[in-house]
Amino acid sequence: MKIIGVIPARYASSRFPGKPLADIHGRPMIWWVYQQAKKASKLDSLFVATDDVRIQNSCDEHSIPCVITGSHKNTSDRIFEVSQKYNADFYVCINGDEPLLIPKAIDSAIPEDLRLDIDFATNTITPIKDAVELMDPSNIKVVFDNEYKAMYMSRTPIPLPFSGMKFKYYKHIGVNWYECKNA
C-alpha cells in the first residue's frame, strides 16, 4: 500500500499572506512543517504542493520536494489534483502551518486495517486546553457524534460558551487523510 504525505501551501492566505514563508528562527515555516512530517513512519513519500513560485523557490532552496499545482479554493481540491499526478492508495494532507506538529499525529491518522474497497477520510483532533485556545479563530473547532464522526467545524467556539466552559472542546490539528479514486 502506497501512502503519500502532501503539505499544501499557498501564499495568498486571507489572514496571513505569505504564511508558509514566515521566518521562524531563520527558516521558513514550511521547512519546519516538512522536518516534522518527514519523521512520520507510515509515509512512503512526502512533498509540498503549492501554486506559488515563491514557495516553490523556497522549497528548492531548502531541498524540500515540491510540486506546482493550479490555484485552488480549498485543500481538498489541491489534494485531488495531486492524486491525478501521483498515484497512491491514500493521501495524508498535512497543514502547512503546523510547525510544531507531532509526527505521531500523522501516523495515528492512518488506520492499521486500511480497506481499499471503501471511501475514507479523517481529521485528527485534540482537546482544547484553555479559553485563549478556544477563542483563537486560527484553531478550527470540531463537533462530532458519539462515534467521533465530524458533524461540524468552525473557527468560532461551538457550541457557544454561554455561561461557562463546562463543555469539552476539540480542535482539528492539521492532518487529514484521503482516499482519492482516480476516474
C-alpha positions, 0 to 999 in steps of 0.5 A: 500500500502506497501512502503519500504525505502532501503539505499544501501551501499557498501564499495568498492566505486571507489572514496571513499572506505569505504564511508558509514563508514566515521566518521562524528562527531563520527558516521558513515555516514550511521547512519546519512543517516538512522536518516534522512530517518527514519523521512520520513512519507510515509515509512512503513519500512526502512533498509540498504542493503549492501554486506559488513560485515563491514557495516553490523557490523556497522549497528548492532552496531548502531541498524540500520536494515540491510540486506546482499545482493550479490555484485552488479554493480549498485543500481538498481540491489541491489534494485531488489534483495531486492524486491525478499526478501521483498515484497512491492508495491514500493521501495524508494532507498535512497543514502547512502551518503546523510547525510544531506538529507531532509526527505521531499525529500523522501516523495515528491518522492512518488506520492499521486495517486500511480497506481499499474497497471503501471511501475514507477520510479523517481529521485528527483532533485534540482537546482544547486546553484553555479559553485563549485556545478556544477563542483563537479563530486560527484553531478550527473547532470540531463537533462530532457524534458519539462515534467521533464522526465530524458533524461540524467545524468552525473557527468560532467556539461551538457550541457557544460558551454561554455561561461557562466552559463546562463543555469539552472542546476539540480542535482539528490539528492539521492532518487529514487523510484521503482516499482519492479514486482516480476516474 
